[in-house]
């Protein structure tokens, strides 16, 4: 069964020491965490994203693989959920998504796992694990099959395949019904990844499937290469488990003597050992280090099938070497492009999307792909949980658009949630944060504000207050957390306020600290902007910040990383 987990997931750690002589000092440490969504209750088409903790990223750990599990009959779900995504997410995450079976509404949950590793050696500070992701998409076609392989160049540089994953189309994402991933496993030569999707029972349809692989190598700067003789290298091997056949819920396990980094799953489907496609409900690591592959019958259809798991285990080895370990291939600088990163608008407390229609239309006019994130439960829950849900939204936007980063525009509490997202999950996916009327230093004891907070949000100043009332209070632990940022934070910040805001005082709690940046050309960029410093007669208030033309002139400049000079005539 799946390992138990807490609110932030369960940590499964393993340490592998291998090699000889000097290279025997090389350590290879791998850990796995899991995250389930929804944490409480059930949702339709559930998705989960497990990410390498920010503290581990800063210590040099990199994402190497992951897994997925969705609910099934008799396990918090009326029918087996169809696994449609089990694949890398950005540089540090792994995503898992389930979908309703054909024509069956099926609230359920999804649980993603992510495995991350670090290579290190005493007195060799530059030694690191370096990974790349490759992908290949097939379709639309019937029962699409996709394979992606390690390029000869990467193989020559010492990269080896450590994991892979699959994305299939589903309702609202390219097909009428959810297409079921039935095969996700390493290729026979161990240098690629193979994905097969299948039609739901009695519902033939054209669909797409994307195969992804993660390949890694050990890298060290040339100046320290002589400290690692013999030369260490990352080596991985694929092992097959015993095939399970003739079962309605076939489950297969595979184990290896080395450290299990990832695994594969192969289920039967129409024309391959069963009448209909078996539904994949588990494809991931187990607490004992094995890899689990589990299938389930389609709704109301008895469908004895088969399952076979495989594992991909890795370790550090030494090979004879007469030349130093080559320097890591430098990451090429992005080619300048006119393409703009998408914008995610993070709404305020109890605010629906209608409040941001004007802002959305202006972003459309300026050529931005824009998306809206409504605070879960209206923003009346733990702001860290809202940030976690924002993580899922950002993951979806990046997947849908193909972008590597997003701009976040946060209004009121939405600005605090955007900052909590960066604080809790890192800034790798965020280009800029633009906040509108956000009390960055917390709300104070102003009598008028206290009355409004009581009437709108039931903030009474007592222990029975909703958690956000306590978190947004000046001096709270949450406020201290979001205002503690590393000095090398690369996010561009712009914070726009108005003197006519009953919730946020522009010259005190509405200001951010240490947020001025420089443009790509070196021009100084001012973070804190008060509307009346430019347009003294402008009467925009808290809610109006989201639709005011003068404010949008600053948003446009901030998105382009230009110095803010509000246009007082813009409507």
KOLBA-424421 format. One record per residue (C-alpha): x, y, z. Coordinates in steps of 0.25 Angstrom, whole numbers, always signed. Each point is the difference from the previous one (the first is absolute). Last residue first. Example, Ala and Ser with C-alpha at 12.3 -4.5 7.8 and 13.67 -1.06 7.14 Angstrom:
! KOLBA-424421
+55, -4, +29
-6, -14, +2
//
This chain:
! KOLBA-424421
-35, +222, -77
+14, +5, -2
+2, +15, +3
+9, -1, +13
+10, -9, -7
+8, -6, +11
+15, +0, -1
+6, -13, +5
+14, -4, -6
-1, -11, -10
+0, -15, +3
-10, -3, -11
-11, -6, +10
+3, +12, +9
-3, +10, -11
-13, -6, -4
-4, -1, +15
+4, +15, +1
-9, +4, -11
-10, -9, +7
-1, +8, +12
-4, +12, -8
-10, -8, -7
-7, -4, +13
-6, -14, +0
+7, -8, +11
+4, +12, +8
-15, +3, +0
-2, -9, +12
+9, +7, +9
-3, +15, -4
+3, +8, -12
-2, +15, +3
+11, +6, -10
+2, +14, +3
+15, -1, +3
+3, -8, -12
+15, -4, +1
+3, -1, +15
-15, -2, +1
+1, -14, -6
+10, -5, +10
+11, -9, -5
+9, -9, +8
+10, -8, -9
+8, +11, -7
+8, -5, -11
+15, +4, -2
+4, -1, -15
+11, -11, -2
-5, -4, -14
-6, -13, +5
-8, +10, +10
+5, +2, +14
-7, -4, +13
-7, +6, +11
-6, -10, +10
+8, +2, +13
-13, +3, +8
-14, +0, -5
-10, +11, +4
-15, -1, +3
+2, +0, +15
+6, +14, +0
-1, +10, -11
-11, -6, -9
-9, -3, +12
-8, -13, -4
-14, -4, +3
-7, +14, -1
+7, +4, -12
+0, +14, -5
+15, +3, +1
+1, -10, -11
+10, -12, -2
+8, -7, -11
+11, -10, +4
+10, -4, -11
+9, -12, +2
+9, -7, -11
+4, -13, +5
+15, -4, +1
+1, -2, +15
+15, +1, +2
-1, +6, +14
-9, -11, +5
-14, +4, +5
-6, +2, +13
-12, +9, -1
-9, -12, -4
+4, -7, +13
-2, +12, +10
-14, +3, -5
-3, -15, +2
+6, +0, +14
-9, +12, +4
+5, +14, +3
-11, +7, -8
-12, -9, -1
-2, -7, -13
+2, -14, +6
-10, +3, +11
-11, +4, -9
+4, -11, -10
-2, -10, +11
-15, +3, +2
-2, +7, +13
-4, -8, +12
+12, +4, +8
-5, +14, +0
+3, +13, -8
-14, +0, -6
+3, -4, -14
-13, -4, -6
+4, +2, -14
-9, +11, -6
-6, +7, +13
+11, -3, +9
+11, +4, -10
-8, +13, -3
-1, +4, +15
+15, -3, +2
+4, +8, -12
-8, +12, +5
+6, -2, +14
+15, -1, -5
+6, -11, +8
+10, -4, -11
+0, -10, -12
+13, -7, -4
+13, +5, -5
-3, -4, -14
-14, +6, +0
-3, -2, -15
-6, +11, -7
+4, -5, -14
+12, -10, -1
+8, -2, -12
+9, -13, +1
+10, -3, -11
+7, -11, -7
-5, -12, +8
+2, -14, -3
+14, -2, +7
-5, +9, +12
-1, -11, +11
-11, -8, +6
-3, +6, +13
+5, +14, -1
-4, +1, -15
-14, -5, +3
+0, +9, +13
+3, +12, -9
-12, -3, -9
-9, -2, +12
+4, +13, +5
-3, +7, -13
-14, -8, -1
-3, +6, +14
-2, +14, -7
+2, -3, -15
+11, -9, -5
+5, +1, -14
+9, -12, -2
+9, +0, -13
+3, -14, -4
+13, -9, -4
+4, -11, -9
-10, +2, -10
-6, -12, -8
-14, +6, +1
-9, -11, +6
+11, -7, +8
+5, +14, +6
-15, +3, +3
-3, -13, +7
+13, +1, +8
-4, +14, +4
-14, -4, +4
+6, -12, +9
+9, +10, +7
-11, +9, +2
-7, -11, +8
+13, -1, +9
-1, +15, +2
-14, -1, +4
+4, -11, +10
+11, +10, +5
-11, +11, +2
-7, -9, +9
-15, +1, -3
-10, +12, -2
+6, +4, -14
-14, -2, -7
+0, -15, +3
+12, -1, -9
+5, +13, -5
-4, +2, -15
+11, -2, -10
-2, +7, -13
+8, -3, -13
+6, +9, -10
+7, -2, -13
+6, +14, -3
-1, +8, -13
-2, +14, +5
-15, +0, -4
-2, -13, +8
+7, +6, +12
-10, +12, -1
-11, -10, -1
+4, -8, +12
+1, +13, +9
-14, +4, -4
-5, -14, +3
+7, +0, +14
-12, +3, +9
-8, -11, -8
+10, -10, +4
-5, -1, +14
+5, +7, +12
-3, -6, +14
+15, +4, +5
+8, +5, -12
+2, -6, -14
+14, -6, -5
+1, +4, -15
+9, -10, -7
+8, +6, -11
+6, -7, -12
+15, +2, -4
+1, +8, -12
+5, -5, -14
+9, +11, -7
+12, -9, +1
+14, +2, +4
+7, -14, +0
+2, -5, +14
+14, -1, +4
+6, -14, -2
+2, -9, +12
+15, -3, +1
+4, -14, -3
+6, -5, +13
+15, +0, +0
+6, -14, -4
+5, -9, +10
+15, +0, +0
+7, -9, -10
+7, -13, +2
-13, -7, +6
-3, -14, +4
-14, +0, +5
-7, +2, +14
-14, -2, +4
-11, +8, +6
-14, -6, +1
-13, -1, -7
-12, -9, +0
-11, +0, -11
-11, -9, +4
-10, -8, -8
-15, -4, +3
-9, -9, -8
-15, +0, +0
-10, -10, -6
-15, +0, -2
-13, -5, +4
-11, +10, -5
-14, -1, +7
-6, +13, -5
-9, +9, +9
+10, +11, +0
+14, -4, -6
+7, -10, +7
+13, +4, +8
+15, +0, -2
+12, +0, +10
+15, +2, -3
+8, +1, +13
+15, +3, +1
+7, -5, +12
+8, +8, +10
-7, -5, +13
-8, +12, +1
-5, -1, -15
+3, +7, -12
-10, +3, -11
-10, -4, -11
-14, -2, +7
-14, +1, -6
+3, -4, -15
-14, -3, -6
+1, -13, -8
-4, +2, -15
-11, -9, -4
-1, -15, -4
+13, -4, +6
+13, -5, -5
+6, +10, -10
-11, +2, -10
-8, +8, +9
+9, +4, +12
+10, -7, +9
+8, +8, +10
+15, +4, +0
+6, +8, +11
+14, +6, +1
+9, +4, +11
+8, +11, +7
+12, +3, +8
+1, -14, +7
+14, +0, +8
+7, -13, -4
-4, -14, +3
-13, +1, -8
-15, -1, +2
-12, -2, -9
-15, -1, +5
-12, -4, -8
-15, +2, +2
-11, -5, -8
-14, +5, +4
-9, -9, -8
+10, -11, +0
+5, -9, -11
+14, +3, +0
+12, +5, +9
+13, +2, -7
+12, -2, +9
+9, +12, +1
+10, +5, -11
+13, +7, +4
+6, +12, -7
+14, +5, +3
+6, +14, +3
+14, +5, +1
+5, +14, +4
+15, +2, -1
+12, +2, +9
+14, +2, -6
+11, -8, +7
+5, +10, +4
-9, +11, +5
+9, +11, +5
+6, +2, -14
-14, +5, -5
+1, +12, +10
+5, +10, -10
-9, -6, -11
-13, +3, +7
-8, -12, +3
-12, -7, -6
-7, -13, +3
-11, -3, -10
-15, +0, -1
-11, -4, -10
-15, +3, +2
-9, -6, -10
-14, +5, -5
-10, -7, -9
-12, +8, -5
-13, -6, -4
-11, +5, -9
-14, -4, -3
-10, -5, -11
-12, -7, +5
-6, -14, +2
-10, +0, +12
-5, -14, +2
+9, -2, +12
+10, +12, +2
+10, +1, -11
+15, -3, +2
+13, +8, +3
+14, -6, -2
+13, +7, +5
+14, -5, -2
+13, +6, +6
+14, +0, -5
+14, -5, +2
-3, -12, +8
+2, -9, -13
-14, -6, +2
-7, +13, +2
-3, +5, +14
-14, -1, +4
-14, +7, -1
-10, -9, -6
-16, +1, +3
-2, +15, +0
-15, +2, -1
-6, +10, -9
-10, +8, +7
-12, +3, -9
-3, +10, -11
+14, +2, -3
+10, +12, -1
+1, +5, +14
-14, +4, +4
-3, -15, +2
+13, -8, +0
+13, +0, -7
+11, -9, +5
+13, +4, +7
+11, -10, +3
+12, -1, +9
+15, -3, +0
+12, -4, +9
+15, -1, +2
+5, +0, -14
+15, +1, -1
+8, +13, -4
+15, -2, -1
+3, +10, -11
+0, -10, -11
-14, -4, +4
-4, +15, +0
+5, +1, -15
-6, -13, -4
-14, +5, +4
-7, -8, +11
-13, -5, -6
-15, +3, +1
-11, -9, -4
-15, +2, -3
-12, -9, -2
-14, +5, -3
-12, -9, +2
-7, +6, -12
+7, +13, -5
+2, +14, +3
+11, -2, +1
+14, -2, +6
+9, +9, +9
+14, -1, +3
+8, +5, +13
+14, +2, +5
+3, +5, +14
+15, +3, +5
+7, -3, +13
+13, +4, +7
+5, -7, +13
+11, +8, +6
+14, +0, +4
+5, +14, +1
+3, +0, +14
+10, -11, -1
+7, +0, +14
-9, -11, +5
-9, -6, -11
-14, +3, -4
-11, -6, -9
-15, +5, +3
-13, -7, -3
-15, +3, -1
-12, -9, -1
-14, +6, -2
-13, -6, +4
-14, +4, -5
-13, -4, +7
-13, +2, -7
-14, +0, +6
-14, -3, -4
-14, +5, -5
-5, -10, -11
-10, +5, -10
-2, -11, -10
-1, +2, -15
+14, -6, -3
+8, -1, +13
+3, +13, +8
+14, +5, -1
+12, -1, +8
+12, +9, +1
+15, -2, +5
+11, +10, -1
+14, +0, +3
+8, +12, +5
+14, +6, +0
+4, +4, -14
-14, +2, -6
-10, -11, +2
+4, -14, -4
-10, -10, -3
-12, -8, +5
-12, +5, -7
-13, -7, -5
-2, -10, +11
-15, -4, -1
-7, -1, +13
-6, -14, +4
-14, +2, +4
-8, +4, +12
+12, +7, +7
+6, +0, +14
+7, -13, -2
-11, -10, -2
+1, +2, -15
+12, +8, -4
+8, +13, +5
+12, +5, -8
+15, -3, +2
+11, +7, -7
+16, -1, -1
+12, +8, +0
+14, +2, -6
+14, +6, +1
-3, +14, +6
+13, +7, +4
+6, +2, +14
+10, +11, +1
-2, +5, +14
-8, +11, -5
-9, -10, -6
-1, -7, +13
-5, +12, +7
-10, +3, -11
-7, -13, +2
+1, -9, -13
-14, +1, -5
-12, -9, +0
-12, +5, -10
-14, -6, +2
-12, -1, -9
-14, -4, +2
-10, -1, -12
-12, +1, +9
+3, +4, +15
+0, -8, +13
+0, +5, +14
+12, +4, +8
+15, +0, -5
-6, +1, -15
+11, -3, -4
+11, -9, +6
+14, +4, +1
+12, -10, +1
+15, +1, +3
+12, -8, -5
+14, +1, +4
+13, -4, -7
+15, +2, +5
+11, -4, -9
+14, +1, +8
+13, +1, -6
+11, -4, +10
+3, -13, -7
+4, +9, -12
+14, +2, +6
+2, -15, +1
-12, -9, -4
-15, +3, -3
-13, -1, +7
-7, +7, +12
-15, +0, -2
-9, +8, +10
-15, -2, +0
-12, +9, +5
-15, -2, +0
-6, +13, +4
-15, +1, +1
-9, +11, -5
-3, +14, +5
-12, -2, +8
+5, -14, +4
+2, -13, -8
-2, -15, +2
+6, -9, -10
-8, -6, -11
-4, -14, +1
//
